[in-house]
Amino acid sequence: MIIEMTLKLTEYRQAKHWALAARKRSHRPALGRGSAILLTVVGLALSWLASADSVLFDSVPGILSKDFPSDGFETGHILEIGDRITLTGTERILGSATVVLSSFAHAENFGGAANYSYPVTLRIYGGGFGSIPGPLLASVTQTCVIPYRPVGWVSNGIAFNLTFNLAQYGILAPDTIVYTVSVDTSHFGKNPTGATGAQAYNLLGFAYSSAGGNCGGLKLGENDPSDIFDSRDSSAFYWDQSAPSGTLRRDRSNALQNTPFAPMVRFQSTTAALPATEIFVTGPTNYSYDGLGHGPGNINVVGSAGTVTSTFSGINGTTYGPNSAAPVSAGIYTITVQVSADASHAAATSFPMVFAISPRPITIRADPISKAFGLPLTLGPVNSGFTAVGLAPSDAIETVTLSATGGTNASDPIGSYLLIPSNATGGQFNPLNYSISYRPGVLSVLSQASIAGGQDVPLMPPWAFLVLPFSVLSLGFRSLWRGQAAKE
């Protein structure tokens, strides 16, 4: 199981007091009441005791139909989808959540298998108000078993229950919550896969009750049958077909109530939460690119002896992950560490720790070039004629573009010109991983005679050839003057 969990609760002491005193109070606390301060608690799985298991909300049929109307995660352009619901009871440590989904992947199209495994994410938000959900309280990603529609099934899809185990996280829910389900399909979700061809997860849908009354078969709790909460990439795919899109908001439509179309979900409390686990991540936060993976690697877990997993993600414009492999390229990243529960302690997730891989300094210098006067020289991208100092051992530059301040035309005078390198690229070289200093070289235009004679002629600027005769003439005049003076 992969767990990514963020708990945003009111002040720690007040939250704990609410849970411990749940049996004694005759009213339920409202999220955000008074001057409570929101804190982020990640890396510490909080533990409270509840008195008994109980169902907090239930609209799931006792026996599922063969299938239900559904909204495809891929075909509906869905980023996440769910509903706002009001819970019953006072014991609010969530133990489980069951949602009804529909699978349109036919077994005969996927090798005849009965099912496949794929990660699905449940997010729980505060109830919020109006069209806006409250803050994110928890996010749990679980690798789930999803059925294929069997051969000979009476409908095009097959409905199934998907249950998330929440008991190990100590999630204290307020009276009203917004829950959502999300799946990464080829083009949609929080992190689309980009995969082409037939993918079973592209045929997964969010199911709606077809019950004719009682808010779509609601048995316990309260909800508004005329709305859901969803996020889609285009307003055309919302039920209300209005803006804004790409954001989680209330999606309200008469069609939801009149058909009816009501999501099916069950939330249940737990008798007890496991003791807390803490995760501490330390290590350097600044690295220099060298072609190797980097990231803070000192991990100390206090509590659970479960499996420890590190997840790296790019931030602030850096595209990377989520990935278990440490990043190599220059950029800004976070590392988040998860530890699974064991028999005695809860699972937990660390605070995201920010670190950076800085570009590596490098110097690229143009090598000297000589050519004969009267011949043209073509420059541009070349795979030689330059020297790179500071490359990472794993990298190599394929081409560097050379240009000159003169000397490339056949008629350009004999002399020396600047040879300017730029635009190093190709091979195993990514310019974004380097801080590049380009240094000019020298393009020498020599006389045909010096090149034909094979002599190593000292380079002089063009005006030197004009000055030389005057220097010789001056030397002759000086000698004549000295001879005349001697005679006198």
Secondary structure, 3 states (H helix, E strand, C coil): CCCCCCEEECCHHHHHHHHHCCCCCCCCCCCCCCCCCCEEECCECCCCECCCCCEEEECCCCCCCCCCCEEECCCCCEEEEEEEEECCCCCCEEEEEEEEEEECCEHHHCCCCCEEEEEEEEEEEECCECCECCCEEEEEEEEEEEECECCCCCCCCEEEEEEEECHHHCCECCCEEEEEEECCCCCCCCCCCCCCCCCHHHHEEEEEECCCCHHHHCCECEECCCEEEEEECCHHHCCCCCCCCCCCEEEECHHHHHCCCEECEEEEECCECCCCCEEEEECCCEEECCCCCCCCCEEEEECCCCCEEEEEEECCCCCCCCECCCCCCCEEEEEEEEECCCCCCCCEECCCEEEEEECEEEEEEECCEEEECCCCCCCCEECCCEEEECCCCCCCCCEEEEEECCCCCCCCCCEEEEEEEEEEECCCCCHHHEEEEEECEEEEEECHHHHHCCCCCCCCCCCHHHHHHHHHHHHHHHHHHHHHHHHC
